[in-house]
């Protein structure tokens, strides 16, 4: 089934616009993440020891999660918002993180952080890998079983 070129262009335009959050007089727009941005965010999360399980448990105990990962969440959201190699400097990241710290509450930061992770596709990728590994170990072929 072929897609109408106008429909495809409209869909791409909507995807490129990203998601806009209004914060008083300022807006945050988080667009689909570039690969370099994704690598940077994944590296920051891995360095902090953040796992998918901890993220999932975070909503149940939000204050503990924020106390543990506040700086990481602020920096990841800042990197995702900037999403440009030319503008990704420590000073610019710190500036945006300070802005969020002053304007958002804990739940808003957590919500933005989870949105950034969902945009990155890391969760679905890791779930797919986990599924494939599980299937591979559960359903070995006769040759892999040693038959």
FIVEXDREN-457806 format. One record per residue (C-alpha): residue in three letters; x, y, z. Coordinates in pm, whole numbers, plus 50000, padded with zeros to 5 digits. Layout:
N
ALAXYZ ...
END
This chain:
147
UNK500005000050000 UNK501545032849887 UNK501365063550103 UNK500115096049965 UNK503145119649941 UNK501175147650106 UNK500205125050399 UNK503835114150438 UNK505025150150437 UNK502385159850696 UNK503365130650921 UNK507055139650897 UNK506285175950977 UNK504365165951290 UNK507185142751399 UNK509835169551340 UNK507975195151550 UNK508355174251863 UNK506425178652184 UNK506095213252336 UNK505715219352709 UNK504655253752827 UNK506415266553138 UNK505095300753223 UNK506605324052967 UNK509035298652826 UNK508495266652629 UNK510415234152616 UNK510305215752283 UNK511675180652271 UNK512125167651918 UNK513095132751806 UNK516615126851932 UNK519595126051703 UNK521865096051737 UNK524655116251901 UNK522185129852156 UNK520935094752224 UNK524485082252282 UNK525165110852522 UNK521975104652723 UNK522565066952732 UNK526135072652851 UNK524995095953128 UNK522335071053243 UNK524755041653232 UNK527395060953424 UNK524835068853697 UNK523835032053718 UNK520265038953608 UNK518395008353484 UNK514975003653326 UNK513794986553644 UNK514765016853854 UNK512935039853614 UNK509795018353631 UNK509955017954011 UNK510605055354020 UNK506975065453976 UNK505965044954280 UNK508545062054500 UNK509035095054319 UNK510735114154600 UNK513395087154648 UNK513975085354271 UNK514295123254247 UNK516635124554547 UNK518875098654380 UNK518715109454015 UNK517675146354014 UNK520835159653849 UNK520845131653593 UNK517195137953499 UNK517775175453467 UNK520865170553251 UNK519205144253027 UNK516185166552966 UNK518515195852892 UNK520555175252644 UNK517355162852475 UNK515975198052445 UNK519215212152301 UNK519695181952068 UNK522365199451859 UNK526105192451847 UNK526965229251807 UNK524995239752117 UNK525785210152346 UNK528235226252583 UNK528535221152957 UNK527565257453015 UNK524425255052800 UNK523395221952960 UNK523915236753308 UNK521905267753211 UNK518905247153096 UNK519145223353396 UNK519115253353634 UNK516095267253452 UNK514195234353500 UNK515255232653864 UNK513735267053922 UNK510535262253717 UNK509425225953748 UNK508295203254027 UNK509525167554081 UNK506695150953892 UNK507125174053589 UNK510845166253573 UNK510145128853602 UNK507485131353329 UNK509855149753093 UNK512635125053169 UNK510425094953090 UNK509255112452772 UNK512885117352666 UNK513545080352725 UNK510495070252523 UNK511565093052236 UNK514985077352240 UNK513585042852170 UNK515995027652421 UNK513205010652614 UNK511674993352313 UNK515134983952187 UNK516154968352519 UNK512794950452545 UNK513294936252194 UNK516824924652277 UNK515594909252603 UNK512824891052413 UNK515254877652153 UNK517694865552417 UNK514854848552607 UNK513544831952292 UNK517034820852198 UNK517674804252534 UNK514234788252559 UNK513914775252202 UNK517274761852099 UNK517554745351764 UNK518524708251753 UNK522094717351661 UNK522394741751953 UNK521024714952191 UNK523804691752084 UNK521514667151906 
END
